[in-house]
């Protein structure tokens, strides 16, 4: 209500990512690539896991059950076991990743430089890299939705990977699709917002 700072917490190694809340703690990656589990009230580090990630990134850690996954600007995707605070796997994608990952029981999806990449939770590839993708994907209820530079919305089964069909939009999708109930919203480069009934999709 006052916008006054009530407390400040120093992050060891400097802030490398936006924080993610896990219970009453904050998950944050520092500039050295260490995943920190911090108590924001006491300002202390409760646990940490050193990873191969480096530098600052706009990508926050994403959590699924007892795992956290994130990526650095170089395109290194990292999966960490939050119970043991140990790195489960790291995968070099070769593309710059500047948007949050999508994660679910089917796996992890990463997007960068017009390329969509996917990994199962065990680190194996979910599918071959897909080129010509225009915006970050959405993973929802086992289905992946992503736009293409040709102006289509692609609908795919996440695991095992299978493209079920595509919907011509007449414009290039520019943002991650948003699903609310059975309605999908897709923003385009031309400034349009397309509303799609997911019950009618392939």
Secondary structure, DSSP 8 states (H G I E B T S, - for coil): -----------TT-B-S--EEETTEEEEEBTTSEEEEEETTTTEEEEEEE-S--S--S---EEETTEEEEE-TT-EEEEEETTTTEEEEEEE-SS---S--EEETTEEEEEETTEEEEE-TTSSEEEEEEE-B-S--EEETTEEEEEBTTSEEEEEETTTTEEEEEEE-SS-B-S--EEETTEEEEEBTTS-EEEEEGGG--
